[in-house]
Amino acid sequence: MDVLYFAWVRERIGLPRETVETSAVTVNDLVDELRAREERYAAAFADLGALRVAIDQELADFDARLAGAREVAFFPPMTGG
């Protein structure tokens, strides 16, 4: 599946997107797999309260299932102004 990173998440990981082979059932499982890769992923996903996630361009929760998903995006909450 494609995993996309936006704003400071992209800056910490150093990539805008990547294709990931995963056995993750939920977004939380995917995050655990990514955190285990290297320190830059662990740093990016250290505080899930500061992140939002979308599955196939639909906002989702971190306990959402990934079955059939083609794309997961991680980004900070948007603010107005």
VENJO-V668206 format. One record per residue. N is the residue number from 1. SS is DSSP state (H for helix, E for strand, C for the rest). OMEGA is omega as a letter, one per 30 degrees, with the letter a starting at -180 (999 if undefined). Layout:
{{N SS OMEGA} {N SS OMEGA}}
This chain:
{{1 C l} {2 E l} {3 E a} {4 E a} {5 E a} {6 C l} {7 C a} {8 H l} {9 H l} {10 H a} {11 H a} {12 H a} {13 H l} {14 C l} {15 C l} {16 C a} {17 E l} {18 E l} {19 E a} {20 C l} {21 C a} {22 C l} {23 C a} {24 C l} {25 C a} {26 E l} {27 H l} {28 H l} {29 H l} {30 H l} {31 H l} {32 H l} {33 H a} {34 H l} {35 H a} {36 H a} {37 H a} {38 C a} {39 H a} {40 H l} {41 H l} {42 H l} {43 H a} {44 H a} {45 C a} {46 C a} {47 C a} {48 H l} {49 H l} {50 H a} {51 C l} {52 E a} {53 E l} {54 E l} {55 E a} {56 C l} {57 C l} {58 E l} {59 E a} {60 E l} {61 C a} {62 C l} {63 C l} {64 C l} {65 E a} {66 C a} {67 C l} {68 C a} {69 C l} {70 C a} {71 E l} {72 E l} {73 E l} {74 E a} {75 E l} {76 C l} {77 C l} {78 C l} {79 C l} {80 C l} {81 C 999}}
